[in-house]
Amino acid sequence: MKTTPEHDSRIAKMTFASVYPHYITKVESKGRTKAELHQVLAWLTGFNDQKLQALIDEKVTFETFFAQANLNPHAHLITGVICGYRVEEIQTPLTQQVRYLDKLVDELAKGKKMEKILRKT
């Protein structure tokens, strides 16, 4: 699925720190925890709590956030629709990675079991 260059640029320039509180609110409002959110973030990116906090404090863009991430080799198993896009069909790597994260947060908020969220082959 093709996204527009404007859409991709907007996502790349958005800061992780600006979105992170929304992730917490979303999962906590559905009975999940910040610790579970951090587990999902660690699975996708390889970031521990200290690194996440440093990236938040530095107000890094998603471009920098994912450039520093060690993306999980099973991330390609994340499929489905998020924000009107089928994640497995997004052609721009950074946009796809951000939508992977959005999809995982959505699954966590919807009460999906952690074993299913943290895809295993």
C-alpha positions as CSV (number, residue, x, y, z in Angstrom):
1,M,0.0,0.0,0.0
2,K,1.4,3.4,-1.0
3,T,1.4,6.2,1.4
4,T,2.0,9.8,0.3
5,P,5.4,11.5,0.7
6,E,3.6,14.1,2.9
7,H,2.2,11.4,5.2
8,D,5.6,9.7,5.5
9,S,7.4,13.0,6.2
10,R,4.8,13.9,8.9
11,I,5.3,10.5,10.6
12,A,9.1,10.8,10.4
13,K,9.2,14.2,12.0
14,M,6.7,13.3,14.8
15,T,8.4,12.9,18.2
16,F,8.0,9.6,20.1
17,A,7.6,11.7,23.3
18,S,4.5,13.3,21.8
19,V,2.8,10.0,21.1
20,Y,4.0,8.0,24.1
21,P,1.5,9.5,26.7
22,H,-1.3,8.5,24.3
23,Y,-0.1,4.9,24.2
24,I,-0.1,4.8,28.0
25,T,-3.6,6.3,28.2
26,K,-4.9,3.9,25.6
27,V,-3.6,0.7,27.2
28,E,-4.3,1.8,30.8
29,S,-7.9,2.8,30.0
30,K,-8.4,-0.8,28.8
31,G,-7.0,-2.4,31.9
32,R,-3.4,-3.0,30.7
33,T,-0.3,-1.6,32.3
34,K,2.6,0.6,31.5
35,A,4.9,-2.4,32.2
36,E,3.1,-4.4,29.5
37,L,3.4,-1.5,27.1
38,H,7.2,-1.4,27.8
39,Q,7.4,-5.2,27.3
40,V,5.8,-4.7,23.8
41,L,8.1,-1.8,23.0
42,A,11.1,-3.8,24.1
43,W,10.1,-6.7,22.0
44,L,9.7,-4.5,18.9
45,T,12.7,-2.2,19.3
46,G,15.1,-3.8,21.8
47,F,14.9,-0.7,24.1
48,N,14.9,-1.2,27.8
49,D,13.1,1.2,30.2
50,Q,16.2,3.5,30.6
51,K,16.7,3.8,26.9
52,L,13.0,4.5,26.3
53,Q,13.2,7.3,28.9
54,A,16.3,8.7,27.4
55,L,14.7,8.9,24.0
56,I,11.6,10.5,25.5
57,D,13.7,13.1,27.3
58,E,15.7,13.8,24.1
59,K,12.3,14.2,22.2
60,V,13.7,12.2,19.3
61,T,11.6,11.9,16.1
62,F,10.3,8.6,15.0
63,E,13.0,8.6,12.4
64,T,15.7,8.7,15.0
65,F,13.7,6.4,17.3
66,F,13.6,3.6,14.7
67,A,17.1,4.3,13.4
68,Q,18.4,3.5,16.9
69,A,16.1,0.5,17.3
70,N,17.1,-3.1,16.9
71,L,13.9,-4.2,15.2
72,N,12.7,-7.6,16.2
73,P,13.3,-10.1,13.3
74,H,9.7,-11.3,13.7
75,A,8.2,-7.8,13.2
76,H,7.2,-8.8,9.7
77,L,4.6,-11.1,11.3
78,I,2.6,-8.1,12.4
79,T,-0.3,-7.9,10.0
80,G,-3.7,-6.2,9.9
81,V,-5.2,-2.8,9.4
82,I,-4.3,0.2,11.5
83,C,-5.2,3.8,10.8
84,G,-6.7,2.7,7.5
85,Y,-3.5,1.0,6.3
86,R,-2.7,-2.7,6.0
87,V,0.6,-2.7,7.7
88,E,2.2,-5.6,5.8
89,E,1.6,-3.6,2.5
90,I,3.1,-0.3,3.5
91,Q,6.1,0.4,1.3
92,T,7.9,3.0,3.2
93,P,10.0,1.2,5.9
94,L,9.8,3.9,8.6
95,T,6.1,4.4,8.2
96,Q,5.6,0.6,8.3
97,Q,7.7,0.4,11.5
98,V,5.6,3.2,13.2
99,R,2.4,1.4,12.1
100,Y,3.8,-1.9,13.5
101,L,4.1,-0.1,16.9
102,D,0.6,1.3,16.6
103,K,-0.8,-2.1,15.8
104,L,1.0,-3.7,18.8
105,V,-0.4,-1.0,21.1
106,D,-3.8,-1.5,19.6
107,E,-3.7,-5.3,20.2
108,L,-2.5,-4.7,23.8
109,A,-5.4,-2.3,24.4
110,K,-7.9,-4.8,22.9
111,G,-6.9,-7.4,25.5
112,K,-5.0,-9.7,23.2
113,K,-2.8,-12.2,25.0
114,M,0.9,-11.2,25.3
115,E,2.0,-14.4,23.7
116,K,0.1,-13.5,20.6
117,I,1.2,-9.9,20.6
118,L,4.9,-10.9,20.8
119,R,4.9,-13.0,17.7
120,K,6.8,-16.2,17.7
121,T,7.5,-18.4,14.7
